Structure formats: C-alpha cells, structure tokens
C-alpha cells in the first residue's frame, strides 16, 4: 500500500512539476509564453483592483505572477511527492489563484461551441485537482487523529 500511495503522489505531482519546469525553461527576460497568455488577464485584474481601490491599488507585474506560479507548482509538487501537507497546501494556493485567472473566459463562449467545451474541460480539470488535494489533506488529517498516542512508561520506584 505504501508504494502505491507514493506512486500515486508521484504521478499526480508530475503534472505540476513538469509544468513548472517548462515555465522555468521558457521564462526569459519577458516571462515567456506564460506571461504573454496571462498579461491580458492580469491587466483585467489590475483594472478591477483600481476600480475598487482607486489609485492606491498595487501594481501587478505579470512576470512576478508567473514566477509565483512556478514556485508554487514546483515546490508544492516536490513536497507532495514526499507526502507533505505543506506541498498540498501550496498546490491548493496555486489552483485557487490560477483557476479563476486562467479560466475566466468560459462565460464568453456559447454553450455548444468547441472553444467552450475546451475551456470547460480545462476548468473542470483544475477543480478536480483541487478536489484531489482536499481529499489528500482530509485523509492525512484523519490518519493523524486515528493514530494512538504513545504512552511513556514511567519507571517504578520503590
């Protein structure tokens, strides 16, 4: 059972680790293709923040967003391989931040269009990954609660 659990974590985390590695290799001076894809979405987020907060809204550099996503995916994936609760939390943070940012265009397509089905599939994949991570965290917590506490034996005096 232990080996199968490890293999499952390796296969699951490989999606995030390989994605982070690809982003790292393509990063470059401008942030790479990921930055080009995220730029309009980050600009929309920036406009939204400025409309709500005014001129005091923080400026968001798309290269920093890409770098943060890279770190969350890479470090979270590596830690998850070893069964770390922290790795799962890092990957959940990535998914919670990236999913609405990357898949906000679902509402722009009509229900039967091929683009809608592709966007919906990618969105649901992110939701499924988040669900699997929540399951992992829940199982990790339930296992830790069920383990009996080791009692320390006090030496008898007298």
N, C-alpha and C positions, 0 to 999 in steps of 0.2 A: 504493500500500500504506500509506503514512504517513497519508493522510486516513482510510482505512477503520479503521485502528488507533485514531486519535483519535476517530472517530465511535463506535466500539465502547466506548471508555472513557467517553465522554460518556453514552451510553445506559445503561451498567452503573452508573456513579456517580450518575446521576439518581435511581435508586431510593433511594439513601442520602441524597442532598442534599435531595430533596423531602420525605422522611420527617423529616429533621432540621429543615427549615423549618417543617413542620406542627407538630412538637413545640415549636418555639420560639414560634410564634404562639399556641399553646394553653397555654403554661407557666403563667402567672399566679402567684398567691400560694401555691396549694396544689400546684403541679406539674402541673396539668392532668389530662386523661384518662389520659395515660400513667402518671402517678403513682398514679391510682386503680386501674389494672389491675395495676401492679407491687406495690402495697402488700402484698397478702397473700403474694405470693411472696417479697418482701424480708423480711417478718415470719417466714416459714418458714425462710429462710436465717439470719436473726438467731437464731432458736431453735436451729437446728442448730449454729451457732458457739458459742452459750452452753453447749450440752450438751457440746461438745468442749473448749472453752477455759475454761469456768466464768465467773465474774463479770468476768474481765479481757477478755472479748470486746469488740471495738469496736462502738459503736452505729452502725447504718447508717441514714441519713436517705434516704428514698425520693426526695426532691427532688434530692439530690446524685447519686443513681444516674441519674435522668432527665437531669440536666444533663451528666453524664459521657457518657451515650449520645448526647446531642445533639452534643456537641463531637466525639466520635469519628466519628460518621456524617458530620457536616457538613465538618469539616476533612479527614477521610480521603477523602471523596468529591471534594472540590475538588482535593486534591493528586493523586488518582488520575487526574483528567481530564488533568493535565499529565504523566502518565507517571511519577509519583514512587513510588519504592519505599516511602518512609515512609507515603504515603497508603494503600497496600495493607496495610501492617503495622497501621496504625490501624484500618482496617476489619476486619482479621482479629481484632484485640483485641476490637472491639465484638462480632463474631459469636461468638467463643469465650466471652465473658462473658454475652451476651444469650440465646443459643440455649438453654442448659440452664435459664436462669431463666424464659424466656418459654414454653418448651415442656415443662415438667416434668409437665404433666397428661396426657400421652399414655397413661401407664400406668393412668390412672383410667377409661378408656373400654374397652368391649368391642370386639373386632375388627371386627364388622360395622356398628357404629353410625356414623351420619353425622358426629357430633362427632369420632369417632376419625379418620375419613378427612380431615376438615378440618385437625385438629391434625397429623396425619402429613404432609399436603401442605405445611403451613407449616414444619414441622421440616425436611423434605427440601429445601425451597427455601433455607433458611439453610445447610444442608450443601452444597448446590450452589453458593451464593455463595462459601462458604469454599473450595470446590474450585477455582472460577474464579480466586479471588485467589491461591491457591497456584500455579496454573498461570502466572499473570501474573508472580509473583515468580520462579518457576523459569525462565521464558523470559527475563526481564530479566537474571538471573544468567548464563544460558548465552550470551546475546548479548554480555555484557561480557567473558566469558572468551575468546570466539572472535575478538574484535577484536584485530588485531595492534597491538603497542605501537609507537608512532612512535619511530624511531631518530633521535637527534640527530646531525647531521653535524658532525664536528669539522673546523675549518679546518686545512688542511695548512700546516705550517711548513717553511720551508727553501727 
